[in-house]
Amino acid sequence: MTNNSHYVVHNPNGGWDSKRANGERAIKHFDNQKDCIDFTRKISQNQGTEMRIQGRDGKFRSADSHGNDPFPPRG
């Protein structure tokens, strides 16, 4: 986990957690993934960080960059 990231992770006891990189505790716990993604996206956009979303299988399935993107698209 990079220091400037926020994560949506599956909680082994059920539900989903919004966490800061290297954080031991969840910022907030949710019963469903969609609500957790929406909450974490707002935080990530406000703080200009990367947001990564973990699937139920534990693998990260997507990421959104809301800050200094290390690989911005050419345009």
Secondary structure, DSSP 8 states (H G I E B T S, - for coil): --TTEEEEEE-TTSSEEEEETT-SS-SEEESSHHHHHHHHHHHHHHHT-EEEEE-TTSSEEEEEE-S--SS----
